[in-house]
Amino acid sequence: MDGISDVAVGVKRGSDELSMYNSPNSGMSSISDGASNGSDSKKLRVEEAPPSRVIHIRKLPNEASETEVIALGLPFGKVTNILTLKGKNQAFLEMGTEEAAITMVNYYSTVSPHIRNVPVFIQYSNHKELKTDASNQRTQAVLQAVSAVQSPSSDIQEVLAAASSPVLRIIIDNMFYPVTLDVLQQIFSKFGTVMKIITFTKNNQFQALLQFSDPVNAQQAKLALDGQNIYNSCCTLRIDFSKLVNLNVKYNNDKSRDYTRPELPAGDGQPSLDPTVAAAFSKDSNSLLGALNPLSAAAAAAAAAGRVALAGQAGSSGVLLVSNLNEEMVTPQSLFTLFGVYGDVQRVKILYNKKDSALIQMSDSNQAQLAMSHLNGQKMYGKIIRVTLSKHQTVALPRDGLDDQGLTKDYANSPLHRFKKPGSKNFQNIFPPSATLHLSNIPQDVTEDNLRLLFSNTGGTVKAFKFFQDRKMALIQMSTVEEATQALIDLHNYNMGGSQHLRVSFSKSTI
């Protein structure tokens, strides 16, 4: 067991160990039983612990493994200890530094962490470190591989490094959205210096060769990312070591790049791989069954930044079924505005006999997938909405002369579609719902105070505000993602006077 001394592995020593995590004095009594749900979220926020390098993870699926829990923390830094409470569906993960823990909690506050396609809940623990014994051999074996790529003096690491290459071969399965060279670079550079990437299509599959400066980084990336999804339930990474130990890159363009030689020519600039072709030939979705959690790195944010919508694929539906809506508040217009952030909504129908559910027709199946991956599980008017693909191919309008009380609306010719223009910049600015909103089209005479007042009138609290240099754009931060979502629904296309209407979208930045 040499070389893994700096990674302790937690098992409960006895009933006193468990009671430590249940004691009412620990401030964690409201979260220790794993049964808390949306109804007591307010209570949780009040008792939120200050930053600690120990992370408390709740609502784990029964079959979750230690490896999957460790994978949530790996991309943010060194994992030094883990304690799993199987009967309570909870775990404690100790990071090497408080800074790594803060990065992890901040990241997962905007991108919902999943294990086996089940959302889990992450917050700081009241404990500053985990005091556990290290006698559990099974868990120790799980952490052996992790420590081997974390501990610089490890003997195991040297053996592994000698036997492996710094070059990874990456295959993208189930490719619903295009994966660019820049997305790969951002995902993999979390684990070390990426020197070179070559992308190509082989056997009708999108593949890449990626070279790290050090084989140990390649190992760590493979350990953390193999089998993970770049986007929810699609674009699965399949990673192996390449037999090559060095890549020869001739051109720096959108298909290949040598980051150590910026002077290389762009070459003949052949068109990039058409991702619709890759999607059509991707393996069946059974390959996803083992790893349906979205990418557990800041990678997902980077990936979202490179996300682009494709032309529609034949044979799949662009209609979504949205349920658990607040039927007192929801309108076709509010759904049009929110779902319109991720694609061009054609029609909305709130179901006459079940007004907490609606059908939303997007302009194609990729936009439907994009909206589903971003909005499923988000809060709208105080309720966590569920978004799934519908079996319907289109949303029918009411028959002539039939009054459906305004529950169905046709938006096919709406001037508010964000993605009408091919190649529009809006395609590159699609981000998950976040507490920070990006505002544009602001008239010159509108002040910060005007905007703060306008946004606080939507029922939320404005935490921060920042104008861009030209004052036509700004960032405004609300106190929660739900408040920002509400503000976007209320104020996108708000008339600021004259013919200027405010544009509101979710931002990837914070202030």
Long-range contacts (C-beta under 8 A, 24 or more apart in sequence): 1-140, 1-144, 2-154, 2-155, 2-156, 3-147, 3-148, 3-151, 3-153, 3-154, 3-155, 3-156, 3-157, 4-140, 4-143, 4-144, 4-147, 4-148, 4-151, 4-154, 4-156, 6-80, 6-147, 6-150, 6-151, 7-79, 7-80, 7-81, 7-143, 7-146, 7-147, 7-150, 7-151, 8-80, 8-81, 8-94, 8-130, 8-132, 8-134, 9-81, 9-82, 9-132, 9-134, 9-136, 9-139, 9-140, 9-142, 9-143, 10-81, 10-82, 10-83, 10-84, 10-92, 10-130, 10-132, 10-133, 10-136, 10-139, 11-83, 11-132, 11-133, 11-135, 11-136, 11-139, 12-83, 12-85, 12-132, 13-132, 13-133, 17-132, 18-85, 21-85, 21-92, 26-126, 26-127, 27-126, 28-56, 28-125, 28-126, 31-56, 31-58, 31-123, 32-88, 32-90, 33-88, 34-58, 34-59, 34-88, 34-89, 34-90, 38-384, 44-123, 48-123, 48-124, 49-123, 49-124, 49-125, 49-126, 50-124, 51-98, 51-101, 51-102, 51-105, 51-124, 52-98, 52-101, 52-124, 52-125, 52-126, 52-127, 52-128, 53-94, 53-95, 53-96, 53-97, 53-98, 53-100, 53-101, 53-128, 53-129, 54-92, 54-93, 54-94, 54-95, 54-101, 54-124, 54-125, 54-127, 54-128, 54-129, 54-130, 55-92, 55-93, 55-94, 55-95, 55-101, 55-104, 55-105, 55-122, 55-123, 55-124, 55-125, 56-90, 56-91, 56-92, 56-122, 56-123, 56-124, 56-125, 57-90, 57-91, 57-92, 57-93, 57-120, 57-121, 57-122, 58-89, 58-90, 58-120, 58-121, 58-122, 59-89, 59-118, 59-119, 59-120, 59-121, 60-84, 60-89, 60-90, 60-91, 60-115, 60-118, 60-120, 61-89, 61-115, 61-116, 61-118, 62-89, 63-116, 64-89, 64-91, 64-115, 64-116, 65-142, 66-91, 66-139, 66-142, 66-143, 67-142, 68-115, 68-116, 68-293, 69-93, 69-115, 70-142, 70-143, 70-146, 71-224, 71-228, 71-293, 71-296, 72-104, 72-108, 72-113, 72-115, 72-120, 72-122, 72-296, 73-100, 73-104, 74-146, 74-220, 74-223, 74-224, 74-296, 74-297, 75-190, 75-191, 75-224, 75-296, 75-297, 75-298, 75-299, 76-100, 76-101, 76-103, 76-104, 76-107, 76-297, 76-298, 77-103, 77-104, 78-150, 79-143, 79-146, 79-150, 81-129, 81-130, 81-132, 82-130, 82-139, 82-143, 83-130, 83-132, 84-139, 92-125, 92-127, 92-130, 94-129, 94-130, 103-298, 107-298, 107-301, 109-481, 110-301, 110-432, 110-433, 110-434, 110-435, 110-481, 111-294, 111-300, 111-301, 111-304, 111-432, 112-377, 113-293, 113-296, 114-232, 114-292, 114-293, 114-294, 115-293, 116-292, 116-293, 117-233, 117-292, 117-293, 119-377, 145-223, 146-223, 148-219, 149-216, 149-219, 149-220, 149-223, 150-220, 157-216, 160-215, 160-216, 160-219, 161-214, 161-215, 161-216, 161-219, 164-215, 164-218, 164-219, 164-241, 165-215, 165-218, 165-241, 165-242, 165-243, 165-244, 165-245, 166-195, 166-211, 166-212, 166-213, 166-214, 166-215, 166-217, 166-218, 166-245, 167-209, 167-210, 167-211, 167-212, 167-218, 167-241, 167-242, 167-244, 167-245, 167-246, 167-247, 168-209, 168-210, 168-211, 168-212, 168-218, 168-221, 168-222, 168-239, 168-240, 168-241, 168-242, 169-207, 169-208, 169-209, 169-239, 169-240, 169-241, 169-242, 170-207, 170-208, 170-209, 170-210, 170-237, 170-238, 170-239, 171-205, 171-206, 171-207, 171-237, 171-238, 171-239, 172-205, 172-206, 172-207, 172-208, 172-230, 172-235, 172-236, 172-237, 172-238, 172-278, 172-282, 173-205, 173-235, 173-236, 173-238, 173-282, 173-283, 173-287, 173-288, 174-233, 174-234, 174-235, 174-236, 174-282, 174-283, 174-285, 174-287, 174-288, 175-206, 175-234, 175-235, 175-275, 175-278, 175-279, 175-282, 176-231, 176-234, 176-235, 176-279, 176-366, 176-369, 177-231, 177-234, 177-235, 177-275, 177-307, 177-308, 177-309, 177-310, 177-366, 177-369, 177-370, 178-272, 178-273, 178-275, 178-308, 178-310, 179-206, 179-230, 179-235, 179-275, 179-303, 179-306, 180-254, 180-306, 181-208, 181-254, 181-255, 181-256, 181-257, 182-306, 183-230, 183-302, 183-303, 183-305, 183-306, 184-208, 184-210, 185-257, 185-259, 186-299, 186-302, 186-303, 186-305, 186-306, 187-225, 187-230, 187-295, 187-297, 187-299, 187-302, 187-303, 188-212, 188-221, 188-225, 188-299, 190-221, 190-297, 190-298, 190-299, 191-217, 191-218, 191-220, 191-221, 191-224, 191-225, 192-216, 192-217, 192-218, 192-220, 192-221, 193-217, 194-259, 195-247, 195-258, 195-259, 195-260, 196-247, 196-249, 196-256, 196-257, 196-258, 196-259, 196-260, 197-256, 197-257, 198-247, 198-249, 198-255, 198-256, 199-255, 199-256, 199-273, 200-255, 200-273, 201-273, 201-277, 201-278, 204-277, 204-278, 204-280, 204-281, 205-278, 205-281, 205-282, 205-283, 206-273, 206-275, 206-278, 209-242, 209-244, 209-247, 211-246, 211-247, 224-296, 224-297, 225-295, 225-297, 225-299, 227-290, 227-291, 228-291, 228-293, 228-294, 228-295, 228-296, 228-297, 229-288, 229-291, 229-292, 229-293, 229-294, 229-295, 230-294, 230-295, 230-299, 230-300, 230-303, 231-294, 231-295, 231-300, 231-303, 231-304, 231-307, 231-373, 232-294, 232-372, 232-373, 232-376, 233-288, 233-292, 233-294, 233-373, 234-288, 234-369, 235-303, 236-287, 236-288, 236-291, 237-295, 238-287, 275-310, 276-310, 276-311, 276-313, 279-310, 279-313, 280-313, 301-432, 301-508, 304-430, 304-431, 304-432, 304-508, 305-428, 305-431, 305-508, 306-428, 307-370, 307-430, 308-427, 308-428, 309-343, 309-364, 309-366, 309-367, 309-370, 309-419, 309-427, 309-430, 310-364, 310-366, 311-364, 311-366, 312-363, 312-364, 312-365, 312-366, 313-364, 313-365, 313-366, 316-365, 316-389, 317-365, 317-368, 317-389, 317-390, 317-391, 317-392, 317-393, 318-346, 318-361, 318-362, 318-363, 318-364, 318-365, 318-367, 318-368, 319-359, 319-360, 319-361, 319-362, 319-368, 319-389, 319-390, 319-392, 319-393, 319-394, 319-395, 320-359, 320-360, 320-361, 320-362, 320-368, 320-371, 320-372, 320-387, 320-388, 320-389, 320-390, 321-357, 321-358, 321-359, 321-387, 321-388, 321-389, 321-390, 322-357, 322-358, 322-359, 322-360, 322-375, 322-385, 322-386, 322-387, 323-356, 323-357, 323-385, 323-386, 323-388, 324-356, 324-357, 324-383, 324-384, 324-385, 324-386, 325-350, 325-355, 325-356, 325-357, 325-358, 325-380, 325-381, 325-383, 325-385, 326-356, 326-380, 326-381, 326-382, 326-383, 327-355, 327-356, 328-381, 329-381, 330-355, 330-358, 330-380, 330-381, 332-358, 332-406, 332-407, 332-408, 332-409, 333-409, 334-380, 334-381, 334-489, 335-360, 336-409, 336-411, 336-414, 336-416, 337-416, 337-488, 337-489, 337-492, 337-493, 338-375, 338-380, 338-485, 338-488, 338-489, 339-371, 339-375, 340-416, 340-417, 340-418, 340-492, 341-371, 341-374, 341-418, 341-430, 341-488, 341-505, 341-506, 342-367, 342-370, 342-371, 342-374, 342-375, 342-430, 343-367, 343-368, 343-370, 343-371, 343-419, 344-414, 344-417, 344-418, 344-419, 344-420, 345-411, 345-414, 345-417, 346-395, 346-410, 346-411, 346-412, 347-394, 347-395, 347-397, 347-408, 347-409, 347-410, 347-411, 347-412, 348-395, 348-408, 348-409, 348-411, 349-395, 349-396, 349-407, 349-408, 349-409, 350-407, 350-408, 351-407, 352-404, 352-405, 352-407, 355-407, 359-390, 359-392, 359-395, 360-395, 361-394, 361-395, 363-417, 363-419, 367-419, 370-430, 374-430, 374-432, 374-433, 375-433, 378-433, 378-481, 378-482, 378-485, 379-481, 379-482, 379-485, 380-482, 380-485, 380-486, 380-489, 381-486, 382-482, 416-492, 416-493, 418-505, 426-505, 429-505, 431-505, 431-506, 431-507, 431-508, 432-506, 433-481, 433-484, 433-485, 433-506, 434-481, 434-484, 434-506, 434-507, 434-508, 434-510, 435-463, 435-477, 435-478, 435-479, 435-480, 435-481, 435-483, 435-484, 435-510, 436-475, 436-476, 436-477, 436-478, 436-484, 436-506, 436-507, 436-509, 436-510, 436-511, 437-475, 437-476, 437-477, 437-478, 437-484, 437-487, 437-488, 437-504, 437-505, 437-506, 437-507, 438-473, 438-474, 438-475, 438-504, 438-505, 438-506, 438-507, 438-509, 439-473, 439-474, 439-475, 439-476, 439-502, 439-503, 439-504, 440-472, 440-473, 440-502, 440-503, 441-472, 441-496, 441-500, 441-501, 441-502, 441-503, 442-471, 442-472, 442-473, 442-474, 442-496, 442-500, 442-502, 443-496, 443-497, 443-498, 443-500, 444-471, 444-472, 446-496, 448-474, 451-476, 452-476, 454-491, 454-494, 455-487, 455-491, 458-483, 458-486, 458-487, 458-490, 458-491, 459-483, 459-486, 460-484, 460-486, 460-487, 463-511, 464-511, 465-511, 466-511, 475-507, 475-509, 475-511, 477-510, 477-511
